[in-house]
Amino acid sequence: MKFLGNVLATVIGIFVFCMIFFFGLIFLGAVMGGDKDKVTIKDNTVIVLDLAKVSLDYAGKVNFKEFNYFETNHDGLMDVLNAIEAAKLDNKIKGISILNNQSQLGMAQSKALRDKLEDFKKSGKFVVSYSNYITQRDYYLNSVADSIYLNPIGELDFKGLATEVLYMKDLQEKTGIKMEVIRHGKYKSAVEPFLAQEMSPENREQISVLLNSVWDTFVSDISKSRNIPVDSLNAIANSLGARTPELALSKHLVDKVAYEDEYHNAIKKKLKVKAADDYNTVSILDYSKKTATSATDFSKKEIIAVIYAQGEIQGGEGDINIIGEGSIKRSLKEAREDDDVKAIVLRVDSPGGSALTSELIWREIEITKKVKPVVVSMGNVAASGGYYIACNADKIFAEPNTITGSIGVFGMLPNMNQLAKNIGINAEQVQTHKNASGYSLFEPLNEDFKMFTQEGVESIYTTFLSRVATGRKMTTEQVDAIAQGRVWTGTDALKNGLVDELGGLEDALKHAAKIAKVKDYRIETFPEYERSFEDLLGNLTGISIFQSKDALLKEQIGEESYELIQKIKRANQLKGIQAMMPFEIKIK
């Protein structure tokens, strides 16, 4: 036995040594090999704006507690915006090429990027674009370019906006799987597909108003850039009048119908490079990394903290795709207690989620704003729970096409009573008290349980109204009139008092600096997500810890299949009463 014990101890010792040696090599490689990835910018360089891998505002920071080892990514939209700002003043950068871009950005993000490119052009540098095929979302961004090129056998998608909602009441009856719904708010249609087989007038109204408001911003910006009247753009959309390269050219939506080599030759002429030579390029993500790792001026002592709250609100620690009270509360506390931090900007991009987690974050903001200013900047979506955590800020900024509001609450429980009967399953409970068994998946919804849950929904809705009323200096009656789960664009939210001003993150930063009375400041970004040794081991697959296994899965099965799996996963993870956006709107 002693011999076996010694052998086991030796094996464990060798394993531990190998692990330490392995991670030591990784650490040394990161330290010693950093220069290999150093980005060098040559004279006469053009930035290639390919956003295929950019989807989030914030790329994230991770701290492995056991090693005190940090990893930071620089492929978020805010890194891209900062890089374009730096490129404006970089004498080596002569212009930006939007080459076959396939953006994953939302409407508000696209607006922010478009505005930044407009500002970049003021430096006298060029912005040009080429596409084999231009989606409507990409055209919105590309339309800012000085010249737009389209492949001779390409296509331009310009047809207006639409969305689709699937209704499943009949499916429930056929399968025997029913969703028990308890809600407050006549517009709280997140649960409507389980209650009806067709869209309610209220839901159709709010979706129609929303789409038209987003479209108005969309065509207004294109109209200014392309010098085409809005009425003409609407007529083109109605008739699909730009569906071929020739039609797009005749309607002045593009400037040249040409091949990619002709596009590159035109850029060479701008740069005065010989036709036989290549011109210098750098990808936007490489330039973003260079800018992020070299541009911060640490001599500036005063700080404005930017805390990113992006993704569904689920609780726990959170990560770049999930808002958890752990990382957000810790970030607010750290910024609040740091004397060098003079103000805080909370960047919200969330459709909502857990009502409890939303309340916990709201409370931390309430504590924080008593110490220093808190300003909110809304991204693509700041709805329901996303609005809950924003409503008590000192000032709220939203983009014109931000989706916000959705002040309402619901609870949803799957029930398989009919399915169980159909396949011969009978569930029996034994309990000591009347309500001890709570909710059963296999029994009809108990009226007492339904009553108690409805009480919870009403209580949270009342609290939600109160939070908004206090934060926005309105009466609860005024809030209730624009609440009921209804969603609004930033433009309409400004009219009804849910936001204070239209603008992006930069506008929020300027306002935060103004009320904090600071002029010369640097920005520090949060959260810093905490991970463990086990998390690190779980990600030893050759991919980034920020993306983990999800990125690999998405790559293997495709974007749409991945989103479907994520929807099922999120539905299974829902706990407690939800303050969630009334429906998932995917604008096409």
N, C-alpha and C positions, 0 to 999 in steps of 0.2 A: 504493500500500500504506500509505503514511504517513497519507493522507487517511482510509482505512478504519479504521486504528488509532485516529486521533483521534475518529472517529465512535463507534467501539466504546467508547472510554474515556468519552466524553460520556454515552452511553446507560447505562453502568454507574454513572457518577457520579450521574445523575438517579435511577436505581433505588435506590441506597444512600441518597440524600437523602430520597426518598419514604418508604423504610422507616423511617429515623430519625424523620422528621416524623410518620409514622403511629403509631409506638410512643410518641413523645413526647406525642401527643394522648391516647393511651390512659392514659399515666401521669398527665398533668395532669387528665384526667377523673376518675381514681380519687382524686386528691388534692383537687381543687376541688369535685367533685360528690358527695363522700361524704355531706354533710348531707341530700341528697335522700332517701337511703335510711334516714335516722335514724328509729327507731321511737319514737313518743311514746305513753305510756300515760296514758289519762284515768282519772279517778275512776270507781269502780263498773264495772270492766272484768272480762270473763270470758275466760279463755284457751280457745281452740278447739283441742282435741287431735286433729289430723289427722296420722296417721303414714304416709300413703301414700308419701312420699318418704324415709322414714327406714328404713334397713336395716342400716347398719354402726354399730359402736360408735364408731368414730373417723372423722371426716370428712376429716382430713388437712391437712397443710401442704406447700406446694411452694416450692422456691427455684430460680429461674432463675439459674444460676451466672454467665452472661455479664453480666446486668444487676444481680445481687444484689437481685432483685425477688421479694417473697414474696406468696403468695396463701394465705388460710386460709378454710376453710369451717366453718360452725357448724351443720350439719344431721345430726350423728351422734347416736346414742342418748345418749351421755354429755353432750352439750350439752343435750338435752331433760331429762335427769335433773337437771342443774345448774339449769336454768331453773325446774323445778318446786320445787326446794329454795329458790330465790330468791323465787318467787311466794308461798311460805308466809309470808314475812316482809314482803311488799310490800303495804302498806295499800290500794293502788289495785286490787289483784287480789282479787275476791270469790269466785271459784270457777273450776272447770274443766268445760267441756262436751266430752264425747266424742261428736262428731257424725258419724254415718255413717263411722266410722273403718274403714279397710281396711288393717290392719297387715301389714307384710312381716317383722316381727320373728320371731326364733326363740323357742323355748320358754324358754330361760334369760333372754333379753333381756326377754321378756314378764313373767317373774317379777320381774326387777329393776324394771321400770316399775310393775308392780302394787304392789310393796312401797313404792315412792316415793309413789304415789297414796294408799296407806293412811296413810303418814306425813303427807302433805299434809292429809288430813282431820282430823288431830289439832289443827290450828290453828283448827278451828271453821268453816272454809270448806267450801263444798259441792263435790261431784263428781257430775255427772249424765250420763246417756248416752241417745242416741237413735239408732236404726238402722232403715233400711228392710228390711235383711236382716242377720242376725248369724251370722257363721261361728263355728265352734267355737273357733278360736284367738282371735277378737275377743271372744267371750263370756267367755273366761277373764279378759281384761283388763277388760271392761265390768262384770263381776260385782262389782267393787270399788265401783261407784257407789252413791250413796245411793238413787237412783231410776233404774230402767232402763225406757226407753220403746221400744216396738216398733210399727211401722206395722201398721194393721189388716189389710192384705193381704200382710204381710211373712212372714218365716220365721225360725226359730231352728234352727241345725244343732247337734244335741247327740246324738252317736251312739257315742262311744268312739274309739279311735285305731287306725289301720291303716297299713300300708305295703306296697308291691308291688315285687318284684324280678323282672326279666326274665331268662330263661335262654335261651342262644343256641348250645348245643352242636349241635343239629340244623341251625340256620341255617348254621353254619360248614361242616358236611358238605355241605350243598346248594350253597353258594356257592364252596367251595374256599378260602375265606379263614379261616385258623385262627390262634388266639392261643396261642403257646407260653408256658406258665406254669411259673415256678419259684418256690416259696414255702417259708416256714416258719411253722407255726402252724395247728392244726387249725380254728381259728375265722377264719383269714385269708380271708374269703369275698369279698373284692373281686374275686377272680379266679374264684370258683366258677361264675358264669354262663357262663363259657367252657369249663368242664370237665364240666358236667352239664346235664341238661335239667330237673331238679327240685331243690328245696331240700334240703340235707343236714339231718339231725337236729340237728347242732351249730349250724348257722346258724339253724334254726327256734327252737331253744332260746334262743339269745342275743337274737334279735329279740323273742321273746315276753316274756322277762324285762325287756328294755329298755322295751318299750311299756307293760307293766304298771307298772313303776316310775315312768315319766313320768306315766302316768294317775293314779297314787296321789297324786302331788304336785298335779296338776291339780284333782282333785275335792276334795282336802283343803282347798285354799285357797278354792275356791268354796263348800264346805260352811260354812266359818267366816264368810264374807261374807254368804251368803244364809240362814244358819241352817237349812240343809236337811241331814239326815243323809246320810252317804256312801252307805249302802245304798239310800236313796231315789234319789240321783243315778244310781247304777248301774242301778237299775230303769228310770229314765226313759231312759237311754241305750239299754238293751236293747230297749225297746219303741218307741223313737222317740217318746216320750211328750210331747215339747215341739215337735213339728214345725209346729204352727200357732200363731198368736198366742194364740188362746183356750186351747189346751192349755198353752202356756208360762206364761200368766197363772194358770191353775188349779194348776199345779205350783209356782208362786211363783218361777219363774226370771226373770220380768219383773214390773214393778210396774204399768205402765200400757200399755194398747193404745190408741194415739192417733196423730194426725197430727203432722207436724213443727211446724205453726203452733201447735198446742196445747202442744207441748213448749216452744217459745219463750215463749209466754204464761206458762207456769209459772215460767220463769226470770225473766221480768219481775216477777212477783209477789215472788220472793225478793229482787230488787234494788230493789223499790218503784218501778219504772218504769211509767209510764202505758201502757196496752195499745196506744194509738195510736202510741207512740214506739218507736224502736229502742234497744236497749241496746248498750253499748260492748263490742267484742270485739277480740282480738288473736290471730293464729295462733301456735301453739306455736313454729314455726320463726322467726318474727319476734321473738318474745320471747326465744328462745334466742340469737339474734344480739345482741340488746340486752344480755342478761345477760353473754354471753361477752366483749363488747367494753367492758364497764364495771365488771364485778364484781371483777376481779383486784386484790388489794391488794399492790402491789409494795414496800410498806414492810416486808413480811415477808421477811426475808433467807433464812431456811431453806426448802429446797425438797424436795418428794418428787416424783421423776420418774415419770411413767406412760408406759410404752412399749407401744404397741399392735402386736401381731403378729396380723394378721387375714388370712384367705384361705389358699389352698393354698401350700405351701412349694415354690418353684420355683427359687430362686437369682437372682443378679443384684442389681440395685438394689431391685426391689420397688416396690409402690405400695399404694393403699388396699385393693386386692383380692388382692394377691400378697405373700407374705412372701419377701423376698430378704435374703441375708446382708449386702448392701451397706448398706442403710438401718438394719437392726437392729443390726449390729455397730458402726456409726458412732454410733448413739444410745446404746448401752451404754457405749462409750468416752467419749463426751462427758459423760454423766451421772457416770461413774466418776471422771473427772478434774476435775469441777467441785466445788470445796470447799463450795459452798453447797448442793449436793444431798446430803442425808443418808441417803436410802434410795431404792430403786427398786421399783416395782410393774410387773411384766410382765403385761399383759392379753392372754391367748391365746384366739383364736377360730379354730381351724384343724383340718381333718381330716387334716393331714399332707401328705406329698409327698416331695421329694428327701431321701434318707437323708444324703447328703453335706452339703447345706445345713443340715439339722437338727444334724449334728455340729458344723459350724462355729459355729452360734449357741450350742449347748450349751457349747462351749469358751469363748466370749466371756463367757457367764454365769458359768462357773467362775472365770475371771480376775476378774470384777467382784465376785463375792460375797466374795472375799478382802479387798476394800477397803471395801465397804459392803453392808448387807443387801439381798437380792433376794427379794421376795415375789411369788408368782404368783396372779393372779385368772383363773379360767377362765370363758369365756362360754358360748355355745351348744354349742361343740364344742372339745375339746382332746384329740384322739385321734391315736394313732400318732406321726407326726413332731411333731404338736402337743403330745403328752405328752412326747416326747423332749426338747423345748426347755424343758419345765416341770419335769422330774423332779429337777433338782439345786438348786431354789430352797430358801431357808431355811424357807419355809412355803408351802403350797398351799391356796387357797380355791376351792371350786366351788359352783355353785348345785345344788340337789337334782336338777334335771332337765338338768344339763350332761351331754353325752355324752363320755366320756373312756376312757382305757385304750387298747385296740387295739394292744398291744405285739406287733408282728409285722412281717415284712418279705416283700416279694415282688418278682419281676421278671416282666415280661410283654413278649413280642415278637410282632408280627404276622408271619404266614407265609402266602405266596401260592403255594406250590409246586403244590398241586392245581389252583388257579385257572389258573396258568400252563400246566399240562399240558392243561387243558380248552380253552383258547383258542389252543393251539399255540405257546407261548413256551418256549424252552429256554435257560437261563442257563449259561454255561461260565466257569470261573475259571482264571486262571493265577497261580501264586504261587511265591515263592522258598523259603518255609518252610511247614511242616505247618499252622500255625494263622494264617498271614499274612492270609488273606481274612476271618477272623472270621466274623460271622454274615451269611448271605445271605437276603434276603427271598424268594428264588425256589427255595431248596434246602431239603430236610428238615433239621430241627434236628440239627446234628452232636453226637454223644455227648460228644466232648471239650469242645466249647463249652458244652454243657449242664452238664457236670461242673464246669467252671471257674466258671460263673455260679452254680451251686448252692453252691460254696465261698464265693463272695462274699456270697450271701444268708445262709448260716450264720454267716459271720464278722460281718456287720453285726447279725444277731439276737443273737449272743453279746455283742457290744459294747453293744447296746441293753439287754439284761438287766443287764449290768455297770453301765451308767450309772444305771439305775433302782435297782438294789440299793444302790449307794453313796449315791445321793441320798436314798433312802427308808429307809436303814439296815436293809435286809433282806438275806437270803441270796439268791443267784441262783436257788436251788431254790424259795424262797418266791415270788419274782417269776414264775418260769416257770409255777408252778401257777395264777397268775391272768392270765398273759399269753396266749401262743398266738394272738394276734390278737383276743382277745375284747374286746368293748366293754361298758362299764358306765355307769350313771347316776352322778351325783355322790353320791347317797345310798348306793349300793352300793360306790362307790369309797372312801367314808369307812370303811365296814366292813372292806374288805380292805386298807386302808393306802395306797392310791394318792393320797389327798388327806388333808389334816389337819383341815379344818374346812369346814362348809357356810356359805356367805355370798357376798355380792357384792363389787363393787369397793370400795365404801365400807368394808366390813369389812377388806379387804386393806390399804387405806390406813391405817386405824386401827391395825392390827397393825404395819405398817411404821413408823409414827410412834412407836409404843410401844417397839419394839426399837432404834430409832434415838435414842430419848430426846429427841424434839422434840414440842412442844405447839402452838406457833404457827407454822404453815407455809403455804406456797402450793404449788399443783400446777403443774408444767410438763409439757406433753405432747410426746411424740415418736412416730414419726419425723418428720423434715423431709425429704421426698423431693427429690432433686436432679433437675432437668430441664435440658435444653439449649435453645438457640435453635431448633434443628430441631424439637424437641417442640412449642414454642410455635407455630411455623408450621403444624405438622400439625394443630393444634387450632383454627385460625382459621375456625370454622364457626358461630360465634355461640353455642357451648355451653361450659360450664365445663371447665377443664383437668382437673378431677378426674374428670369423666365421659367427656369426649372422645367419640370416634366410637361407643364401645360404648353410651352412653346413647341416642344417636340411633337406633342399630340396634334397641335394645330397644323404643324408642317406636314404631318403624315395624312391627315384626313380632310384637310381643307377648312377654310374659314367658316362656311355655312354649317357644316356638320359639327364643327367644334362649338359654335354658338348654341346649337340645339342641345348638345350634351351639357353645356354650362347652364342652360335654362332648367333642365331637369335636375341638375346638381343643386342649383340655388333653391328650387322649389322644395327639395328634400331637406335643405338646411334651415328653412324658415322656422324661427321659434318666436313665440309671443306675438303680440299685436304689431302690425306693420304700418308704418307711415311711408307708403311706397307710391311712386308715380302711378297715375291711374291706368296706364297701358304702356307697353313698350312700343314706341313709335320709331319705325325705321323708314325714313323718308327716301323715296325713290325718285 
